[in-house]
Amino acid sequence: ANARKTAWKIALKMASEKPFFGMGIRCSQTKTFEYGADFENMAIHNTYLQFAADSGWLAMFWYIAMLGSAILL
């Protein structure tokens, strides 16, 4: 559980550092060790935070908006 919380904190930090474009699609996993993860290529284990770290906050909000509109329709 602590490793998962650490991964979430790392994802928040990554997304906050690059809020518009993120680290690059599927690139955040390769950089988690640089941000303090216990081992290399650590997965975020949260779809929304992974999306935010990879593509930025704006892309994550668009993703949530698309999911919400699909549920409403």
Order of alpha helices (4+ residues) and beta strands (2+ residues): alpha-alpha-alpha-alpha
